[in-house]
């Protein structure tokens, strides 16, 4: 029999990459499905309306989830196993027609994106090479960007993007030396280089460590306000990202468990590759424990262990938490 579930605002029903063995129908509330656009790499959000199924394709196809399913309000859903859904669908052709309509719209959107990507392949080779470098730079893959822009200037020293390629090469080299490859987690690389000169970066670092000191003194509210100032200023992507994590931790220490959960859920959409994502998920598990949502706490802990590599210290505390919950 299908099972009912209730979720608070800001809960994660499943993560991208999770095993898919359930199909859901939204009874009431609001749900957003968040995934990456195949053309731009940017987040796309699809809303699920009451009465609609979601999680169907991955469950029927037996492949991992393609999106994150996040609640935007207090939500009630029903969860079906695949055999249960097949039985319901076979007895109700309206469900099948609704599914076909949804899939048709999705395929049409994917077709348009693929068509645009195919058209881009007809670009002048030099333009295509520059665009590859630009893609890597915007996605903070600095080593790749440095290599591509270097190749561009070698093969097309008089190309129409030569001047900009030289500037982007400097940005990639500077960012690589400061952050390492794929370590800048906020904003565009070019914007980071422009907004965060060394003096400002040092000033922001001092503010960050002063806030950390407040945490060590158990002055959590003061620390919270300090970290928020760093995030609001957004002067340096590294310290902005670090402070984002600390804000959620301060909320937890202040026993603002629901606020911490909502904050980290938003942070995941903004920083899907945040370096502290496992620690944030552990705190989310702790928040769910404090609120009394044991099943959701266990789900977060198990998700952490599935996200290889997991360092020994994190694995130990997660296993200890699972053991305490009898899982």
C-alpha positions as CSV (number, residue, x, y, z in Angstrom):
1,X,0.0,0.0,0.0
2,X,1.2,3.5,-0.7
3,X,2.6,5.3,2.4
4,X,1.9,8.9,3.4
5,X,4.7,11.2,4.4
6,X,4.9,14.7,5.8
7,X,7.7,17.2,5.3
8,X,8.4,20.6,6.8
9,X,9.3,23.6,4.7
10,X,12.9,23.3,3.3
11,X,13.1,19.6,3.6
12,X,14.9,17.5,1.0
13,X,12.8,14.5,-0.2
14,X,15.7,13.1,-2.3
15,X,19.0,14.2,-3.7
16,X,20.3,14.1,-7.2
17,X,22.2,10.8,-7.5
18,X,20.1,8.9,-4.9
19,X,18.9,5.4,-5.8
20,X,15.3,5.7,-7.1
21,X,12.9,3.1,-5.8
22,X,9.8,5.2,-5.1
23,X,7.3,7.3,-7.1
24,X,5.6,10.2,-5.3
25,X,2.4,12.1,-5.7
26,X,2.0,15.6,-4.1
27,X,-1.2,15.8,-2.1
28,X,-0.8,19.3,-0.8
29,X,2.0,21.8,-0.4
30,X,4.8,23.0,-2.7
31,X,7.7,21.1,-4.2
32,X,10.6,22.3,-6.4
33,X,12.6,19.9,-8.6
34,X,16.1,21.4,-9.0
35,X,18.5,20.2,-11.7
36,X,21.2,21.6,-14.0
37,X,20.5,22.9,-17.5
38,X,22.4,20.8,-20.0
39,X,23.4,23.9,-22.0
40,X,24.3,26.4,-19.4
41,X,25.0,24.3,-16.3
42,X,22.7,26.7,-14.4
43,X,20.1,25.5,-11.9
44,X,16.6,25.0,-13.3
45,X,13.6,24.7,-11.0
46,X,10.3,22.9,-12.0
47,X,7.3,23.2,-9.7
48,X,5.2,20.2,-8.8
49,X,1.5,20.9,-8.5
50,X,-0.9,19.1,-6.1
51,X,-2.1,15.9,-7.7
52,X,1.0,15.5,-9.9
53,X,3.5,12.6,-9.7
54,X,7.2,13.1,-9.5
55,X,10.3,10.9,-9.5
56,X,8.7,8.7,-12.1
57,X,11.3,8.5,-14.8
58,X,14.2,7.5,-12.6
59,X,12.2,5.0,-10.7
60,X,10.7,3.3,-13.8
61,X,14.1,3.4,-15.6
62,X,16.0,2.1,-12.5
63,X,18.6,4.9,-12.7
64,X,19.7,7.5,-10.1
65,X,17.7,10.6,-9.4
66,X,18.4,13.4,-11.9
67,X,17.3,16.3,-9.6
68,X,16.9,17.4,-6.0
69,X,13.3,17.4,-4.7
70,X,12.9,20.2,-2.1
71,X,9.8,21.3,-0.3
72,X,8.9,25.0,-0.4
73,X,6.1,24.7,2.2
74,X,4.8,22.1,4.7
75,X,4.0,19.2,2.4
76,X,2.1,15.9,2.3
77,X,2.9,13.3,-0.2
78,X,2.2,9.6,-1.0
79,X,5.0,7.3,-1.8
80,X,4.4,4.3,-4.2
81,X,6.7,1.4,-4.9
82,X,7.2,0.8,-8.6
83,X,4.8,-2.2,-8.7
84,X,2.2,-0.2,-6.8
85,X,2.4,2.7,-9.2
86,X,2.2,0.3,-12.2
87,X,-0.9,-1.3,-10.8
88,X,-2.5,2.1,-10.3
89,X,-1.5,3.4,-13.7
90,X,-2.7,0.3,-15.5
91,X,-6.2,0.8,-14.0
92,X,-6.4,4.5,-14.8
93,X,-5.5,5.6,-18.3
94,X,-5.8,9.3,-17.2
95,X,-2.7,8.9,-15.2
96,X,-0.8,7.5,-18.2
97,X,-2.0,10.4,-20.4
98,X,-0.9,12.9,-17.8
99,X,2.5,11.3,-17.6
100,X,2.8,11.4,-21.5
101,X,2.0,15.1,-21.5
102,X,4.7,15.8,-18.9
103,X,7.3,13.7,-20.6
104,X,6.4,15.3,-24.0
105,X,7.0,18.8,-22.7
106,X,10.3,17.7,-21.1
107,X,11.5,16.1,-24.3
108,X,10.5,19.2,-26.3
109,X,12.6,21.3,-24.0
110,X,15.6,18.9,-24.2
111,X,15.3,18.9,-28.0
112,X,15.5,22.7,-28.2
113,X,18.6,22.7,-25.9
114,X,20.3,19.9,-28.0
115,X,19.5,21.8,-31.2
116,X,21.1,25.0,-29.8
117,X,24.2,23.0,-28.8
118,X,24.4,21.4,-32.2
119,X,24.2,24.8,-33.8
120,X,27.1,26.0,-31.6
121,X,29.3,23.1,-33.0
122,X,29.2,25.0,-36.4
123,X,31.2,27.9,-34.9
124,X,34.5,29.0,-36.3
125,X,37.1,26.7,-34.6
126,X,38.9,29.7,-33.0
127,X,35.6,30.9,-31.5
128,X,34.7,27.4,-30.3
129,X,38.1,27.1,-28.5
130,X,37.6,30.5,-26.9
131,X,34.1,29.5,-25.7
132,X,35.4,26.3,-24.2
133,X,37.9,28.4,-22.1
134,X,35.2,30.8,-21.2
135,X,33.0,27.9,-20.0
136,X,35.8,26.5,-17.8
137,X,36.6,30.0,-16.3
138,X,32.9,30.7,-15.4
139,X,32.7,27.3,-13.7
140,X,35.9,27.9,-11.8
141,X,37.9,25.1,-13.4
142,X,40.9,27.3,-13.5
143,X,43.6,24.8,-14.6
144,X,41.4,23.8,-17.6
145,X,40.8,27.5,-18.4
146,X,44.5,28.3,-18.3
147,X,45.3,25.4,-20.7
148,X,42.6,26.3,-23.2
149,X,43.3,30.1,-23.3
150,X,47.0,29.3,-23.6
151,X,46.2,27.1,-26.6
152,X,44.0,29.8,-28.1
153,X,46.8,32.4,-28.0
154,X,49.3,29.8,-29.4
155,X,47.1,28.9,-32.4
156,X,45.2,32.2,-32.9
157,X,47.5,35.0,-31.7
158,X,45.6,37.4,-34.0
159,X,42.2,35.9,-33.4
160,X,39.2,38.3,-32.7
161,X,39.2,37.2,-29.0
162,X,43.0,37.3,-28.6
163,X,43.0,40.4,-26.3
164,X,40.2,39.0,-24.1
165,X,41.8,35.6,-24.1
166,X,45.0,37.1,-22.7
167,X,43.0,38.8,-20.0
168,X,41.2,35.6,-19.1
169,X,44.4,33.7,-19.0
170,X,45.7,36.1,-16.4
171,X,42.5,35.7,-14.4
172,X,42.8,31.9,-14.6
173,X,46.4,31.9,-13.5
174,X,45.7,34.3,-10.6
175,X,42.7,32.3,-9.4
176,X,44.6,29.0,-9.8
177,X,47.3,30.3,-7.5
178,X,44.8,31.6,-4.9
179,X,42.2,28.9,-4.8
180,X,43.6,25.9,-6.7
181,X,41.5,24.2,-9.4
182,X,37.7,24.1,-8.7
183,X,38.1,25.7,-5.3
184,X,36.5,29.1,-5.9
185,X,32.9,28.4,-4.9
186,X,31.2,31.8,-5.2
187,X,30.5,34.1,-8.2
188,X,32.3,34.2,-11.5
189,X,36.1,33.9,-11.7
190,X,36.4,37.2,-13.5
191,X,34.2,38.9,-10.9
192,X,36.1,37.4,-8.1
193,X,39.4,38.7,-9.4
194,X,37.9,42.1,-9.8
195,X,36.2,42.3,-6.5
196,X,38.7,40.7,-4.2
197,X,42.1,42.3,-4.3
198,X,44.6,40.9,-1.8
199,X,44.1,43.7,0.8
200,X,40.3,43.1,0.8
201,X,40.8,39.4,1.0
202,X,43.0,39.7,4.0
203,X,40.5,42.0,5.7
204,X,37.7,39.5,5.1
205,X,39.9,36.7,6.4
206,X,40.5,38.6,9.6
207,X,36.7,39.2,10.0
208,X,36.1,35.5,9.4
209,X,38.6,34.3,12.1
210,X,37.3,36.9,14.5
211,X,33.8,35.4,14.1
212,X,35.2,31.9,14.6
213,X,36.7,33.2,17.8
214,X,33.3,34.3,18.9
215,X,32.0,30.8,18.3
216,X,34.8,29.3,20.4
217,X,33.6,31.7,23.2
218,X,30.0,30.4,22.7
219,X,28.9,33.9,21.6
220,X,26.8,32.3,18.9
221,X,24.5,35.2,18.2
222,X,27.4,37.7,17.8
223,X,29.2,35.2,15.6
224,X,26.1,34.7,13.5
225,X,25.8,38.4,12.8
226,X,29.5,38.6,11.9
227,X,29.3,35.8,9.4
228,X,26.2,37.3,7.9
229,X,28.1,40.6,7.3
230,X,30.8,38.7,5.4
231,X,28.2,36.9,3.2
232,X,26.3,40.1,2.6
233,X,29.5,41.9,1.6
234,X,30.5,39.1,-0.7
235,X,34.0,40.5,-1.1
236,X,35.8,37.2,-1.4
237,X,34.2,34.0,-2.7
238,X,36.3,31.7,-0.5
239,X,35.4,33.5,2.8
240,X,31.8,34.0,1.7
241,X,31.4,30.3,1.1
242,X,33.0,29.4,4.5
243,X,30.9,31.9,6.3
244,X,27.7,30.5,4.6
245,X,28.4,27.2,6.3
246,X,29.1,28.8,9.7
247,X,25.8,30.7,9.6
248,X,23.9,27.4,9.5
249,X,26.1,26.0,12.3
250,X,25.5,29.0,14.5
251,X,21.7,28.6,14.0
252,X,22.1,25.0,15.2
253,X,24.0,26.1,18.3
254,X,21.3,28.7,19.0
255,X,18.8,25.8,18.8
256,X,17.1,27.3,15.7
257,X,16.8,23.9,14.1
258,X,14.2,24.7,11.5
259,X,16.0,27.8,10.4
260,X,19.3,25.9,10.1
261,X,17.6,23.3,7.9
262,X,16.1,25.9,5.6
263,X,19.4,27.8,5.4
264,X,21.4,24.8,4.5
265,X,18.8,23.7,1.9
266,X,19.2,27.0,0.2
267,X,23.0,26.9,0.5
268,X,23.0,23.5,-1.4
269,X,21.3,25.1,-4.4
270,X,23.7,28.0,-4.4
271,X,26.9,26.0,-3.7
272,X,26.2,22.4,-4.9
273,X,29.9,21.6,-4.6
274,X,30.5,23.4,-1.3
275,X,33.7,22.0,0.4
276,X,31.8,21.6,3.8
277,X,28.7,20.0,2.3
278,X,29.2,16.7,4.3
279,X,29.5,18.7,7.6
280,X,26.4,20.7,6.7
281,X,24.4,17.5,6.0
282,X,25.6,16.1,9.4
283,X,24.2,19.2,11.1
284,X,21.0,18.8,9.2
285,X,20.8,15.3,10.5
286,X,21.4,16.6,14.0
287,X,18.6,19.2,13.5
288,X,16.2,16.5,12.5
289,X,17.1,14.5,15.5
290,X,16.4,17.5,17.8
291,X,13.1,18.1,16.2
292,X,12.2,14.4,16.5
293,X,12.3,13.4,12.8
294,X,14.4,10.3,13.2
295,X,13.8,8.9,9.7
296,X,15.0,12.1,8.0
297,X,18.0,12.2,10.3
298,X,19.0,8.7,9.3
299,X,18.5,9.6,5.6
300,X,21.0,12.4,5.9
301,X,23.6,10.3,7.8
302,X,23.4,7.5,5.2
303,X,23.6,10.0,2.4
304,X,26.9,11.3,3.8
305,X,28.4,7.8,3.9
306,X,27.5,7.3,0.2
307,X,29.3,10.5,-0.8
308,X,32.8,9.1,-1.3
309,X,35.4,10.0,-0.3
310,X,34.5,10.4,3.4
311,X,37.3,11.1,5.8
312,X,37.8,8.8,8.8
313,X,36.7,11.4,11.3
314,X,33.4,12.2,9.5
315,X,32.7,8.5,8.9
316,X,33.2,7.7,12.6
317,X,30.8,10.4,13.9
318,X,28.2,9.6,11.3
319,X,28.3,5.9,12.1
320,X,28.1,6.7,15.8
321,X,25.0,8.8,15.2
322,X,23.4,6.0,13.2
323,X,24.2,3.5,15.9
324,X,22.6,5.8,18.5
325,X,19.4,5.8,16.4
326,X,19.4,2.0,16.0
327,X,20.1,2.2,12.3
